[in-house]
Amino acid sequence: MENKLLYSIAATFSDVNKTIDAVQKINEAGYKNYDVHTPYPVHGLPNAMKLKSSKLGWVTLVFGISGALFAFLFMYWVNVFDYPLIVGGKPFYQLPAYIPVMFEVTVLSAAVFTVVWMLFILFKFPNNSHPLIDTDYMKRVSVDRYGISIQANDELFELNKVKEFFKSLGAEEVFEIYYKVDELQDRPKIFGKKFISFLVLTSVIVSAITYFVLNQLLFMSPFNWMHKQFRLNPQTSTTVFKDGFGMRTPVEGTVARGYLPYPFKGKPADAEINLINPLLPTEQVLNLGKSKYLTFCSPCHGDYGFGDSRLKGQFPNPPTLHSDKLRNMKDGGLFHIITDGQNVMPGYASQMTVDERWAVVHYIRVLQRAVNPKESDLR
Amino acid sequence: MSHEFQSFEVKPLPAKFKKIAYGLFFIGLVLSVLAFVVDSHRALANYDVIIALLVSVSVGNLFLFSIEYLSGAVWSTVMRRVNEIFITFVPFVFVIGLIIVFNTHSIFHWAHEEAVKTDKLLQSKSPYLNQTFFTIRYFVYFFAWSLFAFLMTKNSLKQDESKDQLLTYKNSKLSAVFIPIFAITLTFFSIDFLMSTEPHWYSTIFGVYYFSGTVLAALSVLTLAIIFLYEKGYFGNVLRRDHFYNLGALLFAFINFWAYIAFSQFLLIWYANLPEETFWMIHRWQNGWEIFSFILIFGHFLIPYFSLLSQQAKSNLSRLKFMAAWILLMHYIDLYWLVMPSLYKEIVFGWIEISFIIFAVGLMLVLFIWRYNKIKNLVPVGDPKIKRSLEFHL
């Protein structure tokens, strides 16, 4: 047997009780590096082998506690520092609400990391080579026999002595198990060309099939409830109402907020008595009045109210704003003319808000006083 | 793996144990009667707690007994006779509980007619919470429990003599009928005896909360009794690590279950923040009652949780014995915490409470001795599962 080393001497047994007795005797004889293989879990075997209880529980504990801590700290950071939101009138830091999440993350992290630790640390995944794999011995004990294998690296190991020991214990068959060193070191390479190209090919095929099946054969639009809503768009018809109009007119007499109807329509005398300018002639109000006057009034009345229209006869020129009649007219009268119109002039209620009209009244007073100043102004 | 034949006939309990039991019982009885004379209101409230504790121990064991039949469990068959000892407490609890039924006026606010007249909420709850219906319900609960306790223990004892396998089948059928009845009666019992001390409160999870404590109390007395008998050598060598491990694992599981249910109740009340629910929690978080709330969080969950977490701890007899006694005490405190803050604004705990604890412990020990002396075999020798149970391996 060139290039091959002895791994162990293994023996098969036909009876489970005989196996357990044999294990106890092997233990008494002082062998340490041996293992037992059975086709199903045998109760009492760990006791007979005097195995210490697994340390894996500590891994579970550590990862469970770290999961709880992580969940707590993460939620604390999110709720208190990163994005504080008031939910249900509760404080930002609210331990009772964290506990269910902490519980779930504890269970998840403990379970997942126990399995991962077991696979990658204890089972040394992806290394899958072991001298016992693919031997006649293993083929027997994974079907209908119980087996014990005493390893060659045990201190008490002596080839013939072990073989005879097994026979004295009542073994059916005794195997010598050899292995090649290079075979044992031949681990699958994750970044090998073969493996990577296989991975890429598989992922491309799987993605293509998935795309074809889900998007072409059985297309189901995900979340169609966002763009197909039970709602009427403006200017569309409906079968809900008899007249077929999707948009409804407001109830008769409805008044929009801030748009009370003008009560003195066609009653200039009443308006002059009853209306009082609600605004004070502050700089801000006068600037507003000036801007509105220049936009809406000046085309006919002229920039300074002299009735010098820029429209060159397309409309009849209005009278000057500096007449005695208009200078003595109360604010309410002017407001009424702007709102309701007079003679050829239309009402400007739809162009200017109430406040803007009052501001224009103030500005007209400014123009009037500039043309006909008081004595005190000239001093 | 063979067991030499051995007799499982009961051996008499040590005289010292009997002396202690009777001593505790009489001291407790005298002190409790004295308490009734000194402060009958508080004594009755304590008595209510004790009745709930005894129901936990006796009816909880009846539950464990039926679960064994229903699940076909093998490991617990050796311990079933000890189970049956506690089950036979049920009729005694019925008799001593009658004192509460005829004195509802002292501890239950809903029993005050003049208070109900002016209280809309109590009026709408009065079709359920009234003296007549309360008494009827009390009789129904204990009739159902006693009936099943009697039938099932009788079958189990008969099997010792006749070795008839059909009796196991009969008991399984009885258990299947009993479990839903148990769920309903225990829920309403907890509402009547514990929750209705605060008749204005709402909680839909209360029955489950009491159930979780009930199973814990039943398991802990069972564990205590079995370890006591085992250490005195009464069980011979039939019990081993694997049996005790299962007891410990069940205790551990129900500690988690209790915490889960207790926290569920708290979380919903805390989140919804409705005044008709929160006031109950607020009572238990002020005027000294928060001490009891903290004792429950640590003593009823965290300490037993970490004590029983590791695999070795669950089969370590001295640890298991201590934790079982500890959990029984915690269940008492849990019940005390449910009842007393509803009746007393400020924290109360003194000689009256301790005398009732002594009374309850003494009563349980005396009943245990009485029943123990009546049974013939400590292990149900006629059960078809007994051989597998004796050879039980994890």
Interface residues (C-beta under 8 A of the other chain):
Chain A: N17 H43 G44 S53 G57 L61 G88 G89 K90 P96 A97 I99 P100
Chain B: M1 F263 F266 L267 W270 Y271 N273 L309 S310 Q311 Q312 H393 L394
